[in-house]
Amino acid sequence: MMEEEEFEFAEDLEAILHLTPEVQQAIEQVFPSQDPLDRADFNAVEYINTLFPTEQSLSNIDDVVSKIRLKIRRLDDNIRTVVRGQTNVGQDGRQALEEAQVAIQQLFGKIKDIKDKAEKSEQMVKEITRDIKQLDHAKRHLTTSITTLNHLHMLAGGVDSLEAMTRKRQYGEVANLLQGVVNVLEHFYKYMGITQIRQLSERVKAAQSELGTQILADFDEAFPSQGSKRPGGPSNVLRDACLVANVLDPRIKQEIIKKFIRQHLSEYLVLFQENQDAAWLDKIDRRYAWIKRQLVDYEEKYGRMFPEEWCMTERIAVEFCHISRVELAKVMRTRAREIEVKLLLFAIQRTTNFEGLLAKRFTGGTLTDVPGVSEKRPESPLEPTNPFLEDDPGEDVSYPELPKKPKPADNPFHGIISKCFEPHLYVYIESQDKNLGELINRFVADFRAQGPPKAGTEEGGAVLPSCADLFVYYKKCMVQCSQLSTGEPMIALTTIFQKFLREYAWKILSGNLPKSTSNSGGLTISSLLKEKEAPEAAKFTVDELCLICSILSTAEYCLATTQQLEEKLKEKVDKLLVERINLTGEMDTFSTVISNSIQLLVQDLDAACDPALTAMSKMPWQSVEHVGDQSPYVTSIIMHIKQNVPIIRDNLASTRKYFTQFCIKFTNAFIPKFINHLFRCKPVSMVGAEQLLLDTHSLKTVLLDLPSIGSQVLRKAPASYTKIVVKGMTRAEMILKVVMAPHEPPVVFVDNYIKLLADGNPETFQKILDMKGLKRSEQSSMLELFRQRLPTPPSGADGPSLSFSTPTPEQESSRIRKLEKLIKKRL
């Protein structure tokens, strides 16, 4: 019965103690155990099978049951102990809570007692500090009263003393006393409602006014404007009076300075009146010598009378400058017709030198005190250096350059007198116009007298000396004018520069270029009539080639230097006028001279090769029996190239880029002409075509070496040039290879032509058929087959061409030849 009851109890307990997985996991973490009985998924059957895996193990069943029962009893004892221990927990908790409540009540009572005591202490402190504050206020009021009474006593005594000293002209004591009285009076501004204080303030103002009037009267008496002469030296009374003036209204100080300077310069106005001979520009040095003597005289006699901070020496000099500017402007306006450029420049030079002397002697701090002076300051320092004759670091060119001068410091006195010369600078501009005209004429005369540069000399191919002389003169004019003015005169001078830059380009450069006998720019009747009569065109001499190269180098120098000139002019001129300086037109003019010079060189060499090409087209190529060395016409062409190109290269050594342009332009002109003459060689046999192919290859080799032909230094030709030669001469080779190919069967011949030349123009194909000597009937069938075998053009394309929308050089040459023939027939 007991076992049955235990079994039923176990089932009920299992039903009740069904815990969640989270609780089971927490129990395992707190009480880790390896006993299978503690597992949540305990299975009794598996556990029993574990204990008794075999039938033989059932012999120990009694021992196992005994152990389990013993374990159950132990667990029961543990559970019973724990349950009994929890019986008294609630009672202990209630007792602890009651004790805590009692402790809190006791603590609250103590806090209340402390608060009451603190309030009593605060009240006691307030009573104590109230008495202290009253004493503190009483002390502060008493101190203020005593201080104010002392100030009042000092003010009253000071005013009395000030009035007495003023009457006695004791300015030395007044200077110190007045400043103290003024400082004390500042403490009574808030008491001006009191009658006695207001009366003292009015007495101080009256004393200041009386001092000012009295000091001015003393200075008037010591330095009368007219009448008696000035005394020999300053007095101590006036020196002390200046110290008093420092304390008085600033207008008193300004009045003293104004009257003294006016009286000091009164003699100047008399000596240099407008109607006096010394007032004219040729004696302008006398003005500056006079003021120098006056300043020395002032330093000796009156240097210690005025305070140092008044800067009286500088003020006298500045006032002299303003008077001089007005008087000079007046006399120049009256005698404007007598102004000559040399006289004007002399006066300006002496004036700017004097302004520079003032800048070394004075700081210019008083300039802002005088109206109308601030506008005389320059915006930027002058730069009397060579502004544009400098080597370009990107070019290996050596141009003449003037030595540079150190950059001057800012001159605050610049223009303070010389500004009056600006309205008359038109005389200087007109003079420069005349001088530059004479300079250009002298350049022309010298060129004609000396002749062009000779080949084999240092002058051959070099920059013309007149070019450097022109820009050196430009630099001198620009620096000189910028010292005179940075406004409209600079714009006028720029216009003069532009005029003579164009004249130099026309008269010296373009005007001295040799005249070409060939006329490639257009077709004339005389050239057509004389075409057969003149088998060989006249070539330029070696001296003429050197002259063309020299003019080209000079034009390049002028182009680069004109650009630098434009930049320097923009730096010199006022910022508001920068946009009006533009030398682009003049630079374009020099670029045109360069282009014309290169074109002349190209035309000369091209014309020299014409007879050889004409001879090539007239040779009986059908009767050539064997292939030999290069033909005589090739030798002639190479000879002309070797004669001209080394001369041109040596004379253009300083301008390699233009020599490269010459090579490119010659190649672009020669190759189309050579191909055009190839088409004239008809009929051509197989052996003749092979000879022409050999000649073409020889010419191609020479053209590839053209930039360095005849030179000891082998230099690789530019890639752009090589590309042009290879493309053009390869086309000529392909033409000859097509001519060499058999025309039977026709389909293979046409396909080979399209593959080698990729030219969809029927006229070119017609010319090749002519070279092969085919009959017209055969040519008709060939042309028809050619049109049929042409690749289909893409959609939207016009005509049966192979992407050749523009005419080739051969087509252009053919059109020109047709036009020539038409004109000849009509003539």
Secondary structure as UniProt FT lines:
FT   HELIX           2..16
FT   HELIX           21..30
FT   HELIX           36..38
FT   TURN            40..41
FT   HELIX           44..51
FT   HELIX           56..60
FT   HELIX           61..85
FT   TURN            86..88
FT   HELIX           89..168
FT   HELIX           171..185
FT   HELIX           186..191
FT   TURN            192..193
FT   HELIX           195..222
FT   HELIX           236..247
FT   HELIX           250..264
FT   HELIX           266..271
FT   TURN            274..275
FT   HELIX           277..279
FT   HELIX           281..283
FT   HELIX           284..302
FT   TURN            303..305
FT   HELIX           308..310
FT   HELIX           312..334
FT   HELIX           336..338
FT   HELIX           341..361
FT   TURN            365..366
FT   HELIX           367..369
FT   TURN            371..372
FT   HELIX           374..376
FT   TURN            393..394
FT   TURN            412..417
FT   HELIX           418..424
FT   HELIX           426..450
FT   TURN            455..456
FT   TURN            458..461
FT   HELIX           465..484
FT   HELIX           488..503
FT   HELIX           504..509
FT   HELIX           510..512
FT   HELIX           525..529
FT   TURN            530..533
FT   HELIX           542..572
FT   HELIX           575..580
FT   HELIX           584..618
FT   HELIX           621..623
FT   HELIX           632..651
FT   TURN            652..654
FT   HELIX           656..680
FT   HELIX           686..704
FT   HELIX           706..708
FT   TURN            709..710
FT   HELIX           719..740
FT   HELIX           746..757
FT   HELIX           762..772
FT   HELIX           776..789
FT   TURN            795..796
FT   HELIX           809..826
//
